[in-house]
Amino acid sequence: MTRYPRRLLIIAITCAALQFLLGAPSLSEGTGAVHDLSTGLQLIVTLIGLAALALAAAGFTTRRRAPR
């Protein structure tokens, strides 16, 4: 499926950390442009992280064929 599952796993871990940091403003009642921007960035980072995690899992579980 993918040739670099470890790199994708690192991307997924980084996105999880960014999601946690971007979620910090959501702990307080936020209104305004900064809160809206933070929510939008959090959604984008979450989708990228989930895609990277799914591709990494697929890359780790597929059997590798020997090069010809």
N, C-alpha and C positions, 0 to 999 in steps of 0.2 A: 504494500500500500504506500508506504513512505520510506524514504531512505534514512531519515534522521529523526528517529523517535525520541532520542534523548534531548535534542535541541527543542523539539516541540514540548516535551515535558518541562523543560526549563522555562519556556514561554508561558505555559499554563501556570506554573508556580508563581512567576512574576506577575501575571494577571491577577491571581488570587490575592497576592500582597497588595497590588494597586487597588483592587476592589475593596479590600479592607480599609485602606487609607482614604479612599474616596467616599466610603460609607461613613466616615467619622462626622462630616458635617450633617449627615442625615439623622444623627442621634439627637440633635437639638431641633427645635421647630424652626425650619428655615423657609424663608420666602425670598423671592427676588431672583435676579439673574444669576447670581453665583450659585444658589441652590439648584436652579434649573440646569445650569451648565454641569454641575457636579453629578446630577442625576443622569444626564445624557451621557457623560463620560463613563459613568459606572456601568450603564447598559452596554456601551460599546466594548469596554474592557471585559465584561462578563461574557459577551458573545464570542469574542476572540479567544478568551481563555477556555471556554467550553469546546470550541472547535479544535483548538490545539490539543486539549486533553483527549478528545475523541480520536484524533489522528494519531496521537502518540500511543494510545491504547491499541489501536488497530496495527500500528507499526510493530509494537512489541509482541503481539499475538500471532502475526502472520509468520508462516515458515519462510525462511530464506532459502532461495535456490542457490546452488553452487554456481559461480560464474563459469561460463564456457570458455 
